[in-house]
């Protein structure tokens, strides 16, 4: 989907992120009187829409997170399915994840300030403690364990709030399907020892993952990132944790002690709850004299990502104006709403200036076959000698109405027949065959840095970058997956259309 496309009650604004199985969009929810609300919408990629196990995991995320209402957890707002595509809409957390923040600070030749790192993780711990201790309406614990805490899944907003996201593989009592024995779910580099061993896990497993995240954002390095998954798991089980002050000279002893306690191999030696870890971090901040609050983190984020902060604000302001303009134009009849998959093969001719018929911010209203003014705008004349509707004799009035309805029906039928004849075109003359319609295809030009990445379109291998792909269907959602060993996969939804028959795809791959 592209900016401007409609998806049910939502309008797509921007592609935020693409993963291996789903795409996250910035969208706005339409409402009455120009009401609009920005949301983050996660949509399953088409090729996974028939995978029952994945759909069940996707739905589990919504079932779990809908119970969670906390300032440090991204709120789930809606769950649905449109045209065979499942989606979750959630609170839009305008900010960046901890991996992006760590990368940006390292590029500037600095590391994340230690008091800020401690405050961010303290907030994340409070969010996870809320999830760990959440009970249902009957007071029965839900037993939630996230199992996938990583820098990708901890966001820091421009308002200075840490937000936990992605409960897609969380374990809970209400999960519809228990995982099979021996199946590991989550990122290997952030698993706890007991999770790797396949032992029963509890909230202390998430505490271990939070400890890894804190170690990494403080040092700017990866703690458990070996050459293979097997070596990574072996390191988690047996490798001693390097002391953070060996990589960062300004690491205070009390903060280092907190990190190392969270990373002990035995769960019994760790913090016994995320709240206990949060209290330890707040104690460090109080003892060191750092009174870090959300205003400090908000200012830090706006200075670190000034362009992203202002671009999204401007974009949302523009979308609010569009929503107000759409509301002033009045509701569109149900039969005239253009589906979110644009029908490029239907040509609608309009007078200059040209209007794109598939853009929701420029709705095209097709005139009725026989325009009739509303009753309030055309008062009936009452000539002398003609009965009015208030007269005692009503037979003539009903007869007149019937005649008008019959004439209107004849006009509509005539218009339909004329339209059908127009679409069929003129008959062939002298027995000549009608002209054949030339098929038009689209082209993708795919390149990557570095070169040599494998390119898949809707699961089909199309060679390595750089590569030009032709004979692609127009007006169809294409899922382009770019893979290279040692680099993170990139998945992009692409569509070629009559207005853009050739689309360039240029990506820079990030190392795993």
Secondary structure, DSSP 4 states (H G I P E B T S, - for coil): --TT-EETTEEEEEEEEE-SSEEEEEEEEE-GGG-EEEEEEEEE-GGGTT-HHHHHHHHHHHHHHTT---TTBPPEEEEEEETTEEEEEEE---EEEHHHHHHHHHHTT----HHHHHHHHHHHHHHHHHHHT-B-TTS-B---B----SGGGEEEETTS-EEE---TT-B-TT-SSPPPTT---S-GGG--HHHHTT----HHHHHHHHHHHHHHHHHSS-SS--SSHHHHHHHHHHSPPPPGGGT-TT--HHHHHHHHHHT-SSGGGS-SSHHHHHHHHHHHHHHHT----HHHHHHHHHHHTHHHHHHHHHHHHHHHHHHHHHHHT-PPPGGGPPPSS--TT-----PSSP--TT-TTS---PPPSS----GGGSPPP--TTS--TTSS--HHHHHHHHHHHHHHHHHHHHHHHHHHHHHH-SPPSTTPPPPPPPP--EEEEEEEESS--EEEETTEEEEESSEEEEEEPTTS-EEEEEE-TTB--EEEEE---STTSEEEEEEEPPB-
